[in-house]
Amino acid sequence: MKFIAFLFVFLLSAKADESLTIEPPDSRVNVLSYNNFDRFIQRNELILMEFYAPWCGHCQQLAAPYREAAEQLENLDLPRKVKLAKYNDGDEYNRQLRAGAPDMYNYTSYPSLFVFDKGEHTPYYGGRTAEDIVFYMTAVAKGLDPHEEELKTKPGLYKDKPEFSKWVTDFQDEELFEEQIWKNSENKLRVVEYYSDRCPFCQSLAKEYVEAASIVTEKFPGKVQFHGVNSRIFYDIAESQGITGYPWVSFYYKGEKVEDMAGLGGADSIVNWVSEARGCSCMIRFCNSYTYHVSCITYHVNTMSCYCIVMIGLTAQIQISLFVVRSVRTLNSTMMRTGSVLSPPRKVWVAVQTLLKPAETKTRESAVCPTTKPWTRRSSRNLLVKWTRLLRPLRSFWLELQTCRRP
């Protein structure tokens, strides 16, 4: 029973909202249908057309500003008369026009606005307030580019309000942005918000951004500055910085972009993020100040490492050489006592094998091989394997030495 009552109330409210799109008798907005659409386009030179659906919430919000703009344009003395019209594309009968089809006007959402100039249609790129609609259509009626005309006014969220401009500076052109951000080497952290003055979320965030700017500026006097860029107008700046959405906040230090803010929320989130960024900038300044000294220390450490490796390698080589000499001398003394004869390679092999054995196994019989045992290729291979294992540490020292380079 409660569900039925809720559904009934919901349907009543929906019907009440749909009534917002109904034009009163004194409205200057022309309501078209499938029957008179083509005839209206042919008879009027300059038209702003709205394709809407009564149940669409955005269409309901646009209805009042659209009606007000039509009233203002009707009273303006323009080179060409401007007509505002609307077409209910949600009506089943009007759907015969197939207005949203790709071969017609190719739109997928409501409301969709188009400018019809002598029968040729182009998308409407202006704002959704009455002032924006009047400004845009006035420029079109005068044969001017609406975007270029708006660029001359340099609109922004912060520059026109003294309580905002005290804490946040709006960049008015690309040259000022380049001078203050890219070419600035001051020891200051610069926070930049990229926004659109027509973005509802950007408009609601403006007060939070100003509040955060006031708190941070008082906390770090002379160390942090807050800026804003209306990326809808200065889209070249936003595009060069890789901005993909609004609002978008980044901070810069000494002409370099350091970080983009993640999890943008209220004033507290901005204050906490800027405080952490302030610590990062101090660390960057510290590192930049001591880069030379760190490089010198690194060079000397690497140089000493090379010296140590060379000395270790030479020491190991000397120890091995002394080891072989001692082995041969010991073998020679043993052979002199026993009268045995060995070839030079065999002599070295027997000497090394003798000294590598434990002390208790060093006897006269084990130190001397019988003279009748032949010298074979297998014996040479075994000797080579032993020497390879013995010299393996020297090879690692040499490879380590090759990797040492001056920074």
C-alpha positions in Angstrom: 0.0 0.0 0.0 2.9 2.4 0.9 4.6 1.6 -2.5 1.4 2.5 -4.4 1.1 5.8 -2.5 4.7 6.6 -3.2 4.3 5.8 -6.9 1.2 8.0 -7.1 3.0 11.0 -5.5 6.0 10.4 -7.8 3.8 10.4 -10.9 2.1 13.6 -9.8 5.4 15.4 -9.2 6.7 14.2 -12.6 3.6 15.6 -14.3 4.0 18.9 -12.4 7.6 19.2 -13.6 6.7 18.5 -17.2 4.4 21.5 -17.0 7.5 23.7 -16.8 8.2 23.1 -20.4 4.7 24.3 -21.5 5.0 27.9 -22.9 2.5 30.5 -21.7 0.3 32.4 -24.2 2.5 35.5 -24.0 5.8 33.6 -24.6 8.1 34.6 -27.5 9.2 31.0 -27.9 7.8 29.4 -31.0 6.5 25.9 -30.3 6.8 23.7 -33.4 5.4 20.4 -34.5 6.0 17.9 -37.3 3.5 19.8 -39.5 5.0 23.3 -39.4 8.7 22.5 -38.7 10.0 22.8 -42.3 7.8 25.8 -43.1 9.2 27.7 -40.1 12.8 27.0 -41.1 12.2 28.3 -44.6 10.4 31.5 -43.5 12.9 32.7 -40.8 16.5 33.5 -41.6 18.1 33.1 -38.1 16.7 30.6 -35.6 17.9 29.0 -32.3 16.1 25.6 -32.1 15.7 23.5 -29.0 14.9 19.8 -29.3 13.6 18.7 -26.0 11.5 16.2 -24.1 9.0 17.2 -21.4 10.2 14.6 -18.9 13.9 15.7 -19.2 15.1 17.5 -16.1 17.6 19.6 -17.9 15.0 20.7 -20.4 12.8 21.7 -17.5 15.6 23.8 -16.0 16.3 25.4 -19.4 12.7 26.4 -20.0 12.6 29.6 -18.0 16.0 31.1 -19.2 15.1 30.2 -22.7 11.8 32.0 -22.4 13.5 35.1 -20.9 16.2 35.1 -23.7 13.5 35.0 -26.3 11.8 38.1 -24.7 15.1 40.0 -24.7 16.0 39.2 -28.2 12.6 40.2 -29.4 13.2 43.8 -28.1 16.8 44.2 -29.4 17.5 46.1 -32.6 19.7 43.7 -34.5 20.8 43.5 -38.1 18.9 40.2 -38.4 15.9 39.2 -36.5 16.5 36.2 -34.2 13.8 33.7 -33.5 13.8 31.1 -30.7 11.8 27.9 -31.2 11.4 24.5 -29.5 10.4 21.1 -30.8 9.0 18.4 -28.6 10.9 15.4 -29.8 9.4 13.2 -27.0 6.0 13.4 -28.6 5.2 10.3 -30.7 3.7 12.2 -33.6 6.7 14.6 -33.8 9.1 11.6 -33.9 8.2 11.3 -37.6 10.7 14.0 -38.2 13.5 11.7 -37.0 15.3 14.8 -35.8 18.0 12.9 -33.9 18.9 10.5 -36.8 22.5 10.7 -38.1 21.2 11.9 -41.5 19.2 14.7 -39.9 20.6 16.6 -36.8 22.5 13.7 -35.2 22.0 14.2 -31.5 21.6 11.7 -28.7 20.5 13.7 -25.6 18.1 16.4 -24.5 18.1 19.3 -24.7 20.0 19.7 -28.0 20.3 23.2 -29.4 21.1 24.2 -33.0 21.5 27.5 -34.8 19.7 27.6 -38.2 21.2 30.3 -40.4 19.5 30.5 -43.8 18.5 26.8 -43.5 22.0 25.6 -42.6 22.3 24.2 -39.1 25.3 24.2 -36.7 25.5 23.2 -33.0 24.9 25.9 -30.4 28.1 26.2 -28.2 26.8 29.0 -25.9 25.7 28.9 -22.3 22.3 27.9 -20.8 21.5 31.2 -19.0 19.4 34.0 -20.6 22.5 36.3 -20.7 24.6 33.6 -22.5 21.9 32.9 -25.0 21.4 36.6 -25.8 25.1 37.2 -26.1 25.7 34.3 -28.4 22.8 35.0 -30.7 23.5 38.7 -30.8 27.1 38.0 -32.1 25.7 35.6 -34.7 23.1 38.2 -35.8 25.9 40.7 -36.3 28.0 38.3 -38.3 30.7 37.9 -35.6 32.3 34.8 -34.0 30.7 34.3 -30.6 33.8 32.6 -29.2 36.1 35.5 -30.3 33.6 38.0 -28.8 33.5 36.2 -25.5 37.3 35.9 -25.4 37.4 39.7 -25.4 35.3 39.8 -22.2 37.6 37.2 -20.5 35.0 35.7 -18.2 36.0 34.0 -15.0 34.7 32.8 -11.7 37.0 34.8 -9.5 38.0 38.1 -11.2 34.6 39.9 -10.9 34.1 39.3 -7.2 36.3 41.2 -4.8 35.9 38.6 -2.0 37.2 36.0 -4.5 39.9 38.0 -6.4 41.6 38.9 -3.0 42.8 35.3 -2.6 42.6 33.8 -6.2 44.0 35.4 -9.3 42.3 34.5 -12.7 44.7 34.3 -15.6 43.4 36.5 -18.3 45.6 35.4 -21.2 48.2 32.8 -22.2 51.1 35.2 -21.9 50.4 35.9 -18.3 50.1 32.2 -17.5 53.5 31.6 -19.2 55.1 34.5 -17.3 53.7 33.5 -13.9 54.0 29.7 -14.2 56.6 28.6 -16.7 59.1 31.4 -16.5 58.8 32.1 -12.8 61.8 30.9 -10.7 60.5 32.4 -7.4 60.6 30.1 -4.3 56.8 29.9 -4.3 54.3 27.1 -4.6 51.6 28.0 -7.2 48.3 26.2 -7.1 46.2 26.4 -10.3 42.6 25.3 -10.8 41.4 24.6 -14.3 37.7 25.1 -14.5 34.8 26.0 -16.7 32.6 28.9 -15.7 29.6 27.0 -17.0 30.4 23.8 -15.0 27.9 23.5 -12.1 30.4 21.6 -9.9 33.1 24.2 -10.6 30.7 27.0 -9.6 29.9 25.2 -6.3 33.6 24.5 -5.7 34.6 28.2 -6.1 33.7 29.1 -2.5 35.6 26.1 -1.2 38.7 27.0 -3.3 38.7 30.6 -2.1 38.3 29.4 1.5 41.2 27.0 1.1 43.3 29.8 -0.5 42.6 32.1 2.5 43.6 29.5 5.0 46.8 28.4 3.2 47.9 32.0 2.5 47.6 32.9 6.2 49.4 29.7 7.1 52.3 30.2 4.7 52.5 33.9 4.0 54.3 34.8 0.8 55.0 31.1 0.1 51.9 29.9 -1.7 49.7 31.6 -4.4 46.4 30.5 -5.8 45.3 30.9 -9.5 42.5 30.0 -11.8 42.2 29.3 -15.5 38.8 29.4 -17.3 39.6 26.4 -19.6 36.4 26.8 -21.5 37.9 30.1 -22.9 41.6 29.4 -22.7 41.4 25.7 -23.8 44.9 25.9 -25.3 46.4 26.2 -21.8 44.4 23.3 -20.5 45.2 21.2 -23.5 49.0 21.9 -23.1 48.8 20.7 -19.5 46.9 17.5 -20.3 43.7 18.5 -18.5 40.9 16.1 -19.3 38.1 17.3 -17.0 36.8 20.1 -14.7 37.6 21.1 -12.1 41.2 20.1 -12.1 43.8 21.3 -9.6 47.6 21.2 -10.1 50.6 22.7 -8.3 53.8 24.1 -9.8 57.1 24.9 -8.4 59.8 27.0 -10.2 58.4 26.6 -13.6 57.7 22.9 -13.4 54.4 21.0 -12.9 54.9 18.8 -9.8 51.6 17.1 -9.1 47.9 16.8 -9.9 45.5 16.7 -7.0 43.5 13.5 -6.6 40.3 13.3 -4.6 39.2 16.9 -4.9 36.6 17.7 -2.3 36.0 20.6 0.0 38.3 23.3 1.4 39.9 20.9 4.0 41.0 18.5 1.3 42.7 21.3 -0.6 44.4 22.7 2.5 45.7 19.2 3.5 47.0 18.6 -0.1 48.7 22.0 -0.4 50.3 21.5 3.0 51.8 18.2 1.9 52.8 19.8 -1.4 54.5 22.6 0.5 56.6 20.0 2.3 57.5 18.4 -1.1 58.6 21.8 -2.5 60.9 22.3 0.5 62.4 18.9 -0.2 62.8 19.8 -3.9 64.6 23.0 -2.9 66.8 21.2 -0.5 67.8 18.7 -3.2 68.4 21.4 -5.8 70.7 23.2 -3.4 72.8 20.2 -2.6 72.8 18.5 -6.0 76.4 19.5 -6.7 77.7 18.3 -3.3 75.8 15.0 -3.6 77.3 14.5 -7.1 80.8 15.2 -5.8 80.4 12.7 -3.0 78.9 10.1 -5.3 81.9 10.5 -7.7 84.4 10.1 -4.9 82.6 7.1 -3.5 82.5 5.5 -6.9 86.2 6.3 -7.4 87.2 4.8 -4.1 85.1 1.7 -4.9 87.1 1.3 -8.2 90.3 1.7 -6.2 89.2 -0.9 -3.7 88.2 -3.3 -6.4 91.6 -2.9 -8.2 93.5 -3.4 -4.9 91.4 -6.5 -4.0 92.0 -7.9 -7.5 95.8 -7.3 -7.3 96.0 -8.7 -3.8 94.2 -11.9 -4.9 96.4 -12.2 -7.9 99.6 -11.8 -5.8 98.3 -14.4 -3.3 97.6 -16.9 -6.0 101.0 -16.3 -7.6 102.7 -16.8 -4.2 100.6 -19.9 -3.6 101.8 -21.4 -6.9 105.4 -20.5 -6.2 105.3 -22.1 -2.8 103.7 -25.1 -4.3 106.4 -25.5 -6.9 109.2 -24.9 -4.4 107.7 -27.6 -2.1 107.4 -30.0 -4.9 110.9 -29.4 -6.1 112.3 -30.1 -2.6 110.3 -33.3 -2.4 111.5 -34.4 -5.9 115.1 -33.7 -5.0 114.8 -36.0 -2.0 113.0 -38.8 -3.9 114.7 -38.4 -7.3 111.4 -38.2 -9.3 111.0 -36.4 -12.6 107.8 -34.6 -13.8 106.9 -32.5 -16.8 106.3 -28.7 -16.1 102.5 -28.8 -16.3 102.3 -31.9 -14.3 104.7 -30.4 -11.7 102.4 -27.4 -11.2 99.3 -29.6 -10.9 100.9 -31.9 -8.3 102.1 -28.9 -6.3 98.7 -27.2 -6.2 97.0 -30.5 -5.3 99.5 -31.2 -2.6 98.9 -27.8 -0.8 95.1 -28.0 -1.1 95.0 -31.3 0.8 94.5 -31.3 4.6 97.7 -31.3 6.6 97.3 -34.8 7.9 97.3 -36.2 4.4 100.5 -34.5 3.2 103.0 -37.3 3.0 105.9 -38.0 0.7 104.1 -40.7 -1.2 101.0 -38.5 -1.9 103.2 -35.6 -3.1 105.0 -37.5 -5.8 103.2 -39.2 -8.7 104.8 -42.3 -10.3 107.0 -41.5 -13.3 105.3 -44.3 -15.2 101.9 -42.5 -15.3 101.4 -40.8 -18.8 100.4 -37.2 -19.4 97.0 -37.3 -21.1 94.5 -34.8 -22.6 92.1 -35.6 -19.7 94.8 -34.5 -17.3 95.2 -31.2 -19.1 91.4 -30.6 -19.0 91.2 -31.3 -15.3 94.0 -28.9 -14.7 92.3 -26.2 -16.7 89.1 -26.7 -14.7 90.9 -26.4 -11.5 92.6 -23.1 -12.6 89.3 -21.8 -13.9 87.7 -22.3 -10.5 90.8 -20.8 -8.8 90.7 -17.6 -11.0 86.9 -17.1 -10.9 87.1 -14.4 -8.2 89.4 -12.4 -10.4 86.9 -12.5 -13.2 84.1 -11.1 -10.9 86.5 -8.3 -9.7 87.2 -7.4 -13.3 83.5 -7.2 -14.3 82.8 -5.1 -11.3 85.7 -2.8 -12.3 84.2 -2.4 -15.8 80.9 -1.1 -14.4 82.5 1.7 -12.5 82.0 5.0 -14.4 82.4 8.6 -13.5 78.9 10.2 -12.9 
